[in-house]
Amino acid sequence: MERTALKHLAGETGETVMGAPVQYRVPTQPSADGNTVDMDVERAQFADNAMRYEASVRFVSGKAKEVLAALQG
C-alpha cells in the first residue's frame, strides 16, 4: 500500500494501529455469505458500553457536585 497523503493511516500489518492493539472476535458460527458479525453479540457489547458510560458520567457528575458544594459551603 502506498500513502498518497500525510494524513492517511499507514497500511502496515501488525498487532497495533497507531499504538492501539487490534482487537477482533472469532465468529461463533460461520455464515453462508461470509459475514462474521454476530448482531446479538454486538448489541450486548453496545448495551454494556452504554451502561458503563452512563455510570461513569454519573460518578464524575456526582464528584463534581461534591466539590462544588464543598467550595460553596
N, C-alpha and C positions, 0 to 999 in steps of 0.2 A: 504494500500500500504506500502511496505517496501523499504527503501532506501538501496541499496546494495553498494553504493559508496558515498563518501562525496560530490562529485561534482554534484550528481543528485539533481534535484529540489524536494522539499518536496511535497508530494502528498496531502497536506491539501486542504480542500474545504473552500471557503470563498469568500470574495469580493475583495481580493487583492492577487497578486502573486509577491513575493519579493518586497512588498511595493507599487507596481503599481496597480491601480484599474483595475479590469477585465471589459472589455467592449465587448458588443455583440449587434447585431441588431436583432430586432424582424422581421421575414420574412414578406414581404408584401403579398405574396400569397403562399399557400402550393405547394409542388412539389410531383409528384407521386413516385419518388424514394427516397424521404426524404431529398434531398439536399436542404439546405436553403440558399445557396449562390446565390445572385442575381448579375449576371455579369454586368448589366448596372449600378447598384449602386456601385459596386467595381471599375469599370472603371472611373466613375465620381469622386469617392474618390481618386483614383490614380492620375487623372489629376489635381485635386485640390491640392493634396500634392506636385506634381511635380512643379506646378506653384508657390506655397508658398516657396518651397525650392529654386527655381531659383531666386525669388525676394529677399530672404534672402541673398543668395550668392552675388547677385549684390550689395545689400545695404552694406554688410560688405566689399566687394571689393572696392566700392566707398569711404567708410570711410578710408580704409587703404591707398588708393591713396592720399586722402586729407592730412592725417597725414604725409605721405612720402613727399609730396610737401611742407608742412609747415616746415618740418625738413631740406629740401634741400634749401629752399628759404629764 
